[in-house]
Amino acid sequence: MAPVHVKNRLAITEPREVAQLLRAIHGYRGHPVVEAAFKLAPLVFVRPGELRAAYNRAQRLDERRKMMQARADYLDVLRTGSNVVPFRAKS
């Protein structure tokens, strides 16, 4: 992957400013497609670093598949009850 050149950009960090932005987005009246995009944006927005991390998850995909298959097999055993050890009844 190519090195990332960091650029400082303004960001909203105060809850009141976030609320103000969300109210402005909700109050926007324009083309329906633009309105829908504005309302959808806060729900799907990710920062660049988070996006890079998502792409990095593709690394070691084979190991992840094996781990998830092992977990699925374990859950299947629990569902069928074939690996359950019953407790002794008190005398």
GISUL-V755124 format. One line per field, one symbol per residue. ss: DSSP state (@ for helix, = for strand, . for the rest). psi: psi as a letter, one per 40 degrees, with the letter a starting at -180 (. if undefined). burial: b if it has 9 or more other C-alpha atoms within 8 Angstrom, else e. A space follows every 10 residues. Layout:
ss = ???
psi = ???
burial = ???
//
This chain:
ss = .......... ....@@@@@@ @@@@@@@... .@@@@@@@@@ @@@@...@@@ @@@@@@.... @@@@@@@@@@ @@@@@@@@@@ .......... .
psi = iiihhhhhii ihehdddddd ddddddehha hddddddddd dddehiiddd ddddddeeif dddddddddd ddddddddde eefhhiiiii .
burial = eeeeeeeeee eeeeeebbee eeeebeeeee eeeebeebbe eeeeeeeeee beeeeeeeee eeeeeeeeee eeeeeebbee eeeeeeeeee e
//
